[in-house]
């Protein structure tokens, strides 16, 4: 079971006790503005989504981490890797994504967590390329993608809600010890 420590965060698997704080995050219209059609999620939707995230770990060998603040133990949100089945035109692909509660914005936590998740994907899971997808107008997420070294690869539409999106991509760093 992967556990990743960064200077300020713990990236870990999900717990039952994460449902309530993640529901609070998912119920915030400002947080959900750029997710799908912008609808908020209730506790049952959050529980179901978290179960899918955990299932991803079992089927793919990677997934979305719960992001916990080391100093306080608070759940800040998530970051991690998933297959973007909702956007078949980019498949096969692995996507990095994140969602943090509003009180955790503007502190560099999403970038710190995403860097750690990318390192995990490239070094521990042998991924060769990762994408990230943002709705046009979600400048905050696109700034994080740029900080991670990702570059716009294509513009398209989200097939479920029709919103304009941009697909960013990053190749694994070349290292002498990577397997072919």
N, C-alpha and C positions, 0 to 999 in steps of 0.2 A: 504494500500500500504506500504510494508515494506521499512524502511529506517534504515540502520545500520551505526553507527559512530564508527570508531576505532580511535586510537590516531592520525593517519595520513591520514585516508581515509574516504570516504563516499561511501557506497554501496547502490545503488538506482536503480529504474526502468529506462528503456531507454527513451530517448527523440529524437526527430527529429534532433536536433543539434548534436547528437552523431554520426550520419552517417559519416560525413566527417572525424573526427579523427579516428573512428574505421576503415574506409576504408584505411587510411594511415597505420594503424597497420597491417591490413590484406594484404596490398600490399607489405610488407617487406618480402623478401625471407628468411631472418634469423629468423623472427618470425614464419613463416609458415613452416619452414623446417620439423618439427615433427608433423604437422597436416595433417592427411590423406596421400595423395600422395605427399605432399609438395607444391602443387600449391598455388599461391597467388590468392586473390579474389579482384574483382573490386567493384565499388560503388554499382552496381545493385545486385551483389551476397551478399554484406554486408547488404544492405537494406532488402533483402529477408531473410537472416539469422537472422537479428535482429527481424523481424516480427515473425519468428518461435520461437525465444527466448521469446518474449512477449506472444505468444500463450501458451507456456508452463506454464506461470504464471496462465493463465486462466484455463487451463485444469488440471494441477497437484497441484496447490497451492504453488509451488516453481518454481524457475527458475534461470536464469543467471542474475546477477547484473551488471550494469555499475559500474566500479570502478573509482571514481574521487578523485584526490588529494585535500585534504582539504585546504592546504595552497595556492594553485594556481587555483583550479577549473578545472584543466586539466583532460581530460579523459585519464586514464592510460591503460584501457582495460576492461576485465571482469573477474569475478569469480562467481561461484555459482553451482547450482544443476540442473541436468537434468536426464532423463531416457535414458540410452545408447542403444537405439533401434538398432543401427548399429552393436551391438555385442550381438546377441540373446542368446548366450550360458551363459551369466551372468544374464539374466533376471529371475525373477524380481529383479531389482536393481535401485539404485539412484547413479549417478556419480557426484563427485565434479571435477570441472575443472577450468582452468584459462588461460588467454592469456593477456600478457601485452606488450606494445610497448617496443622496445629495450632500449629507453632512461630511462625506469623505472626498468630495470633488475639490479640485484646485490644489491638491497637496502632492501631486506626483505619484500617488499610490497606484493608480491604474497602470501607469507606465512601468513602475517598479514590479508590479505583479505580472504584467504581460511579458516583460523581459525574462522573468524567471520561468514562465510557462513556455516561452519560445525556446529558451535554453534546454528545458526538459524535453521538448519535442524534437529538437535537433540532436542533442547529445545522447539522451536516454532512449528515445524511440526511433532514432535514425531517419527522421523525416528529412526530405530533401528540399521541400518548398512548403510555405504556409501562405494562405491568403487571409485577408481581413476585409469585411464588407461593411460599408457605411452608407446610410441614406444621405443624399445630397442635402447639405445644410447642417449636418451634424459635424460642425467644425471641430468640436472638442475631441471627438473620436479620431477624426482625420489628423489632428495634431499629434495624437499619441502614435498613430500609424507612422507618421513621418519621423517621430523621435526613435521609433523602432527600426528605422531604415527601410520601411516599406515604400513602394512606389505604385502609383496608379497604373493598373494594367488594362482596365476597360471600364466603360460606363454601360449600364443596362437598366432594366426595370425589375423590381421585385415582382415575381409572377403572382404572388398572393394578394398584395395590396396595391400594386401598380405604381408604387413610389419609385422615383429615380434613385439609383444606387451606384456607387463606385466600388470596384473590386481592386484592392491593393495586394501586392505580392512581395514576398521576400524569399530568396533562396538561402539554403543552409550555408553557413560560412565554410570555406574550404579549410580543412585541417589535415595534417599528416596522418592522424590516427583514425580517421573516418573509414569505415568499411566501404568497399566499392558497391 
